[in-house]
Amino acid sequence: MHHTAAVLVLFALLGLCAAQAADIRRITLDGKEGVPPPPTQAGKDGIDRVQKVPTPALELFPTAHKPARGTVMVCPGGGYSILAINHEGYYVAQKLNEFGYDVAILLYRVSAGKETRELASGDAKTALAFIQKRGGEFGLSTKKIGVMGFSAGGHLAARVTHETAAGQPPDFAILMYPAYLDHEGKVKDEVAPVKTPAFLYVAADDKFAPGSVVYAAACEEKKIQHTFIKPAKGGHGFGLKATLPPDVKDWPDKLHEFLNGLK
């Protein structure tokens, strides 16, 4: 009963259950309004899954705190096959709103065949540039603009950070148990840290933990501002579920500390 009650409280606070998805302000990556909600399936495990993204889009969640401290573009995870839209998307948006940040959840393309990762990368770069140039038109703060991703979304956030380094990269990157960062004990070139301050959080018992270890080591070597937290247990994919493993309950507080420490 306790778990069920917690889930209900989350939905009550957010007002973002699947039946209300049509009420979310959703725009294309060039600013057109009226994008319909993508097909979403509610799982028995409490995870709502976006199965397909016909139109890449941003879902906008302005904070009630004015002036906002900035905007975070959130990339839910799902192995590039789905988007775990609630516990790695909507619940995270609410938490970041509490911290004083506007949020834009990126609905990037998934399950699109061999080109999926390239399409997703293009979506992320287009979305970041749009927020940087035109975010103010849609009520988003452009004071600081960061990217945040979970699992595959963490890989996407790291990739867009790397690939925009020569132009206008995000002001910070938040990588939550990011996947696919390493190969043969080294950071992949496509995600290598360059200069953007980074927050990494992964449980030691997560199979993807080695990627965060080498990413943090690369940040250390290049003297890039970063926070790396690796609790002993927590597994993979915990996000902001109603019940978090004890060792990883502190991640929102640790993230808040990192954000407060940014210049």
LUMDO-542170 format. One line per 3 residues: number of its first residue (from 1); their letters; for each residue y, z, x of C-alpha. Coordinates in steps of 0.1 Angstrom, whole numbers. Each point is the difference from the previous one (the first is absolute). Layout:
NUM) a) Y,Z,X | ...;
***
This chain:
1) mhh) 0,0,0 | 24,8,28 | -4,-35,16;
4) taa) 5,-16,-34 | 31,20,-7 | 15,-9,34;
7) vlv) -5,-37,-7 | 16,3,-34 | 30,18,15;
10) lfa) 4,-28,26 | 1,-26,-27 | 23,20,-22;
13) llg) 25,4,29 | -1,-36,9 | -3,-17,-33;
16) lca) -17,-29,18 | -34,-3,-16 | -14,-35,-5;
19) aqa) 12,-3,-35 | 36,5,12 | -1,-24,29;
22) adi) 20,-25,-19 | 30,24,0 | 3,-1,38;
25) rri) 28,-20,14 | -18,-28,19 | 17,-29,18;
28) tld) -12,-29,21 | 6,-2,37 | 31,-21,-7;
31) gke) 14,23,-27 | -12,-14,-33 | -5,25,-27;
34) gvp) -27,2,-27 | -32,-2,21 | -30,10,-21;
37) ppp) -22,28,13 | -30,-11,20 | -35,5,-13;
40) tqa) -10,36,6 | -33,18,-5 | -2,38,-4;
43) gkd) -29,14,20 | -22,30,-9 | 10,13,34;
46) gid) 36,4,-11 | 12,-30,20 | 18,-29,-19;
49) rvq) -8,-33,18 | 22,-31,-1 | -27,-27,2;
52) kvp) 23,-30,5 | 37,-7,6 | 9,-33,-16;
55) tpa) 37,5,9 | 10,20,31 | 25,25,-12;
58) lel) 19,33,6 | -2,29,-24 | 32,20,2;
61) fpt) 3,38,-2 | 35,13,7 | 4,37,9;
64) ahk) 21,23,-22 | 15,14,32 | 34,-16,7;
67) par) 9,-13,24 | -36,-10,9 | -10,4,36;
70) gtv) -15,-35,2 | -28,-21,-14 | -37,0,9;
73) mvc) -21,-31,-7 | -35,13,-8 | -31,-21,6;
76) pgg) -31,15,-18 | -34,-5,16 | -32,-15,-11;
79) gys) -16,-20,28 | 21,-31,-9 | -23,-3,-31;
82) ila) 18,23,-24 | 31,22,-2 | -6,37,-6;
85) inh) 31,1,-21 | 2,36,-12 | -9,25,28;
88) egy) 13,-23,27 | 29,-14,-21 | 14,16,-30;
91) yva) -7,36,10 | 14,-7,34 | 31,-15,-15;
94) qkl) 7,32,-19 | -4,21,31 | 24,-22,20;
97) nef) 24,1,-29 | -1,38,3 | 9,-4,37;
100) gyd) 31,-20,-10 | -13,-35,7 | 0,-30,-23;
103) vai) -34,-17,0 | -12,-36,-4 | -37,-4,-4;
106) lly) -12,-33,14 | -25,-19,-21 | -14,-22,27;
109) rvs) -27,-26,-3 | -36,11,2 | -34,-16,-4;
112) agk) 15,-34,8 | -28,-13,22 | 2,-5,38;
115) etr) 38,-2,-1 | 4,34,-17 | 14,19,30;
118) ela) 24,-28,9 | 12,-2,-36 | 4,38,-1;
121) sgd) 20,0,33 | 23,-27,-13 | 5,20,-32;
124) akt) 9,31,20 | 25,-18,23 | 16,-17,-29;
127) ala) 3,32,-20 | 14,20,29 | 27,-27,7;
130) fiq) 8,-1,-37 | 5,38,-2 | 21,-1,32;
133) krg) 23,-28,-13 | 1,6,-37 | -14,34,-8;
136) gef) 34,13,-9 | 2,-25,-29 | -31,17,-15;
139) gls) 11,36,4 | -18,6,33 | 16,18,29;
142) tkk) 3,-21,32 | 11,30,21 | -35,1,16;
145) igv) -29,-22,-9 | -35,9,10 | -35,-12,-7;
148) mgf) -30,21,-10 | -36,-9,-3 | -34,14,-7;
151) sag) -32,-13,16 | 2,-38,-2 | 36,6,-12;
154) ghl) 5,19,33 | -12,-30,19 | 24,-21,-20;
157) aar) 29,24,7 | -7,0,37 | -3,-38,1;
160) vth) 33,-6,-18 | 16,25,24 | -13,-18,30;
163) eta) 8,-35,-13 | 36,8,-9 | 8,18,33;
166) agq) 20,-29,14 | 21,-3,-32 | 6,28,-25;
169) ppd) -29,24,1 | -3,30,-24 | 18,32,11;
172) fai) -33,19,-1 | -37,-5,-6 | -23,24,-18;
175) lmy) -37,-7,7 | -24,20,-21 | -36,-2,12;
178) pay) 7,-36,10 | -29,-24,4 | -7,-30,23;
181) ldh) 24,10,28 | -23,-1,30 | -25,-22,17;
184) egk) -22,11,29 | 20,32,5 | 35,-17,1;
187) vkd) 27,-6,-25 | -2,-35,-15 | 29,-22,11;
190) eva) 10,-8,-36 | 8,37,-7 | 11,13,34;
193) pvk) 29,25,-3 | 32,-14,14 | 30,23,-7;
196) tpa) -1,13,-36 | -5,38,-5 | -35,6,-15;
199) fly) -18,27,-19 | -38,-1,2 | -24,22,-19;
202) vaa) -38,-3,0 | -29,24,-2 | -22,2,30;
205) ddk) -31,-7,-21 | 15,-33,-13 | -18,-30,15;
208) fap) 34,-16,6 | 14,29,20 | -5,-17,34;
211) gsv) 26,-26,-11 | 26,27,-6 | -8,17,33;
214) vya) 6,-32,21 | 31,-9,-21 | 14,35,8;
217) aac) -9,-4,36 | 19,-33,1 | 30,17,-15;
220) eek) -2,27,26 | -2,-25,28 | 30,-20,-13;
223) kiq) 20,32,-7 | 3,-9,-37 | 9,29,-23;
226) htf) -32,9,-20 | -18,28,-17 | -38,-1,2;
229) ikp) -20,25,-21 | -38,1,0 | -16,28,-20;
232) akg) -37,6,4 | -13,-10,-34 | 12,-20,-30;
235) ghg) -18,-33,1 | 16,-32,-10 | 21,-10,-30;
238) fgl) 12,34,-13 | 36,-11,-6 | 15,22,-26;
241) kat) -30,7,-21 | 2,29,-24 | -23,21,23;
244) lpp) 5,-5,37 | -25,11,27 | 14,33,15;
247) dvk) 7,-14,35 | 22,-28,-13 | 20,18,-27;
250) dwp) 30,3,24 | 6,-37,5 | 30,-2,-24;
253) dkl) 16,29,17 | -6,-14,34 | 14,-34,-11;
256) hef) 31,18,-14 | 5,16,34 | -2,-34,17;
259) lng) 25,-16,-24 | 24,29,5 | -2,-5,37;
262) lk) 10,-37,-1 | 34,-7,15;
***
